[in-house]
Amino acid sequence: MSGVDELTREELIALVIKLHETVQPQQAEIAELKAVVQSQSERISELEEEVARLRGGGSSAQLCIKPSVPPKENGPRKKRKRSFFRSYLPATRVVYHAVDECPDCGRPLSGGYVKFRHQVVEIPRAAIEVTDHLFVERYCGVCRKRHVPDPDVALAGVVVGKKSIGVGLMSLIGYMKTTCRVPISRIREFLRVVWGLSVSAGAIAEILHDVAELGQSSYDELLERVRGSPFAHADETGWRENGVNGYIWSFSTPDVRYYTYRRSRGSVVAKEVLSEEFAGALVCDFYGGYNFYDGPKQRCWTHLSSDLTELVEKNPDVVGLTTWVGSVMDVYVRAKETVRGDYTEHERAQLKVEFENELLALCRPYVGVKTAPERLLAERMTKFISELFTFVGDPRIPSENNAAERAIRPAVIARKVSGGSRSQRGSNTCGVLRTLFETWGLEGRNGIDACREMITASAKSQAVTAQ
């Protein structure tokens, strides 16, 4: 302020008083704005925690936007230990491309060598193969009888019964419907576009039924393999039959996947499927339908872990809850480490008891305490304590039921595509075909070739039995 030095004492006092009067309301306004900013900051923090919880990240997840990655200069490419390139397939046809005459002077050219190769993989447009099987009647002058070949014997492995669709096409339709989950209408469209073949929806449905009926013996054999396995995974999912709710049950082993449809979700289904022949360990979730089994059971730790995580997310402010959940999971992690250890059978039995006692000690303080959020899971673990560490005593048994979840997922996707089946026969067909194709996939077999072999073997067996 350039003129301050020239002001008198009275003028300076008046100026100070004026500035003081101006500053006071400004300070009050600043205080109010600070209070508003503080309130908005607290509200933003609450909203960030709510959004993070809804996104599944828990209360600790921060809502933020990642900054754009700054462009970077491409340096020299790191040399690989070995080259990766598309390997050449065995050629079924070779075409040579050469210049016949010099483009500059017109002189004829001959000889030369292969400069480079460009391999092209293409699917030929093949026409359908229609075969007329003519059965010739011949007369025997000695016996004075006329003889015609038995069509069931002559066409065994070529066609089923009096149908006109061959075994190969039946296998393809079964594979597309079951493994590829293609609706019947799309199968019709595919056959028409690719081969110009017109097949009705009813004919395709009958073909699927025929394949399932021919695979019934293989289906029964796979059930026996499940019953004879050291352990089996079990799970179930909803399935509608003609609009009525039912369930697809899955029973899996490392090399077999077995499916069956039932209206009920009760334990009677698992009893019927496993029967008294099954003496292995049953790996399952905590659904009460599996409680009937008196043999060894392994309850799924993946389901339990998910429930523990959800418990923490729903109760972020409960003191000590995160620590308790971490202690429970620490017991499981240490139990999993014993699977790879070199222990005797007696040592494993002792370890199993030790882990059970340690987990019980964590759960007992909350059993029966209605106000504790840990109560339900603590009571569940206490109830099934003898079925949580079966994998410690027998390391062959998985600690989770993920195999059953993977096995049931194709049926869930198929249900979303088709909505279910329309009849009991259709539900049975779905169970048989899914069992066969899923098991062939586990064995690493080509589903179409395996189906062709199965149909051929079944048709020949039926022809021999009919003679």
Secondary structure, DSSP 8 states (H G I E B T S, - for coil): -TTGGG--HHHHHHHHHHHHHHHHHHHHHHHHHHHHHHHHHHHHHHHHHHHHHHTTS-TT--------------------SS---------S-------SB-TTT--B-----------------------------EEETTTTEEE---HHHHTTTTBSTT-SSBHHHHHHHHHHHHTS---HHHHHHHHHHHH-----HHHHHHHHHHHHHHTHHHHHHHHHHHHTSSEEEEEEEEEEETTEEEEEEEEEETTEEEEEEES--SHHHHHHHHTTT--SEEEE-S-GGGTT--S-EEE-HHHHHHHHHHHHHH-TT-TTHHHHHHHHHHHHHHHHHGGGS---HHHHHHHHHHHHHHHHHHHGGGTT-TT-TTHHHHHHHHHTGGGSSHHHH-TTS-SS-HHHHHHHHHHHHHHHHH-SBSSHHHHHHHHHHHHHHHHHHHTT--HHHHHHHHHHHHHHHHHHHH-
